[in-house]
């Protein structure tokens, strides 16, 4: 089992920045991928960015140039630095952990990000 604890969400003005964190605990396999997804009201959950345990990243098109995913393997923690935030970035952001070999996936409880003046 893997537990995920997210933090860092909140209210920010357009153009502002936020940094999300997600710490994993439990039995952590060395081959894994951690990422962030988001879900806005009335919309499907969508990928924001993922990063593998070896450091390979993939960012959604809307995130490129504004959001940066990173991780600290020693702390089993993934971060999402979000800059130049827009109102359309308002959503619940979910941390995701995937075991690469067996494919088991875990989700965090979600953290609300609201971009509004």
N, C-alpha and C positions, 0 to 999 in steps of 0.2 A: 504494500500500500504506500501511496505517496500523498502527502498532504501539501496543499498550496495555500499560502497566506499572502494576500495582496495588500498593498498600501500605496498612497500617493494621489488618489483621486481628489476631486474637489471642484470648486467653482473658479473659473479664470476668465478674464476678459479676452475678447478677440485679439489675436496677435501675441498673446501671452504664452507661457511655457509651463509644463508640468512634467514631473518625472515619476513614473510608476515603478514599483518594485514588486517582485514576487519571489518569495522564499519557499523552496521545496524542502520537505523533511520526510523521513521514513527510509525505506530501502531504495536507494538511488542507484540505478545501473549506470555504468560508465558511458554507454552509448545511449544518448537521449537527445531529444529536441525540446526546446522550450519556446513558447511564443505567446503572442497576444492576439486576441480576437476582440471584436466589438459588436454590439448590437444596439441599434437605435430603435426607438419606439416604432412599431409597425413594420420593421425591416428584419431581414434575415441576418443571422450572425455572419460576420465576414472576417477574413484574415487581415490582420494589420502587419505583423512581421513575425518571423520565426528565426531561431538561431540554434544550430546543432552544438553538441558538446565539443566539436572540433573547431567551432567558430564560424562556420559557413552561415551566411544570413540570406534572408529573402524578405523584401519589403513589398507590400502592395503598392500599386502605382500611386495611389493618393498619398501614401506615406513617404515616398521617395523625396529626399531633399528637405523634409520637415521633421520626420521621426527617425530615431536611431535606436535599434535594439542592441543590447550588449549583455554580457553575463560574466559572473564571477563563479567559476567552477568550484573553487574552494568553499564558497559559501552556498553553493547550489541556488544561486539567486540570479534572476533575469531582470533587466531594467528596460524601460521604454522611455527615452527622452523625447518629449513632444514639444516642438517649437512652432511658432507662427500658427497657433491654433485658430480654427475657424468655427463658426456656429455649427456647421455640419459635422464637426468632430464630436459633438455631443452624443454620448452613448454610454452604456455600461461596458466597461473593458474587462475581459476575462483572461486570466492566465491559463495557459495550457501546457501540459507536460506529456510527452509521448515517449514510450519505451521503443526504441528503434527496432530491436530484434523481435519482440513479441507483438508490438503494435498497440499495447494497452495505453489508453489515454486517460488523463485526469484533468479536472477543471477546478479552478478557483471559484470563490463565491461571487466574484465580480466587484468592481469598484466604479462608482459613478464619476464620469467626467462631464462637466457642464461648462460650455463656452458661451458666455453671455455678458452683455454690457449692463 
